[in-house]
Amino acid sequence: MKRSGVSSKRSFAQEVVVADSWIIETAALRKTYDGVEALRGLDLQVPSGSIYGFLGRNGAGKTTTLKILLGIAHATAGDARVFGLDASAPRSSEEIRRRIGFVSEEKDLYRFMTVEDMVRFTARFFPRWRSDLEQRYLRKFELPRDRRIRALSRGMRTKLALLLALCRGAELLMLDEPTSGLDPAIAEEVLQALIGHVANEEMTIFFSSHQIAEVDQIADRTAIVDLGRVVLDGALDDLREDFRRIRMVFEGDAPSGDLRAPGIARVQRKGRVLTVLSRGDTNPILDEARALDALSIDVSPVTLKEIFLETVGGEE
Amino acid sequence: MLFKPNPSSGVPIYLQLMEQVKHAIETGALREGDQLPGIRPLAEELVMNPNTVAKAYRELEHEGVIELRHGSGAFIARNRRAGKLADTFRAGQSLIAGTIAKLRARGVSDEEIRRLFEAELRTGGRRG
């Protein structure tokens, strides 16, 4: 089924995320490697039709989660489902892999093959292979068909790996750090291709990233993962709308007692200035600030980067 | 391009897009009956999430600023709401121009005026 842009009102309804159908779902997922806890109870719900950014620092547990969802690694405990199928059972895991397009960070390609060989070789495994898209992306990405993969630049390899994933006719595309190591122009080209693809095909994209800017740019939902757990998730625009920084300046030193208003995520005092990171309605906090005789009060939006830095912990 | 939301500003992107459509109407760049780009082409052009564009259009329709016509796309509404945007803008413009002139006459710098406006807007214009 294709999306029809603004051609009818019905097309708008289709874009409303249906909250009770998770395309990816994990519950209390744990993974221990040689005594090191990579995942410590990771809960994740990805609605279908979204572009979902799985955001975290290096080593936060992103790749481990992707491997478990793909059946490449097995969870120590907890539940992982894709399309409602158990990712840990061999049979359903095979079906999951058949319905997913995956691009690993290493872009697994056969170095001795030419671009054309690699495309033909991959197409054979997928009965729903989209030859129309293959032709379109070969042209769009300007991939030289006769060149061997070992002679391709990193950007070309990324674009080829993306082409192979996009042409499978997959319902779900999983990408591990899709733009890592790419120059800004190629990175933008990759993001553009992803947006162009979801705009035309019914598809969900789940991508891991440590780059806040690209999550900001193309995702509509995100989960921030830290130390093997999801510490914050939701629609990006809701998060942007929800968090505020409130700066109050006082005549003397900022009052030292706790503020009583609800919705205070973090407080910082420095001399005459009290800075509050708030979540939700700011009015009770503003009222309290006025009651404390703040000389000036300033409310400003908080960027995803700031939210990220406030929610992830330091080094362990 | 008429629209260019900034994803890293901290302001919800659908709101930025709504503001930019309204601003284009206020300045006369878009007029009643003009067609807006489709969700898909606009998302592709701005390299932003199609769901976000769809949300902005839905909200604009809800506010009566645009009309979604079955099978033919999104248009600036031919109603009083869209027409009033331009009027409100002109009225507000002269009011604010007056205030700015007075502040400048008292030696307040443009930078200070900008900060005053922003602080007043952000705290909801409510005072003790």
Interface residues (C-beta under 8 A of the other chain):
Chain A: R3 G5 V6 S7 S8 K9 S11 F12 E15 V17 G49 S50 I51 E188 L191 Q192 I195 G196 V198 A199 N200 I212 A213 D216 Q217 I218 A219 D220 L236 D237 D238 R240 E241 F243 N283 L286 R290 S296 I297 D298 V299 S300 P301 V302 T303 L304 K305 E306
Chain B: P7 S8 S9 G10 V11 P12 I13 Y14 L15 L36 G38 I39 R40 P41 A43 E44 V47 M48 N49 P50 N51 T52 A54 K55 Y57 R58 L68 H70 G71 S72 G73 A74 A119 R122 T123 G124 R126 G128
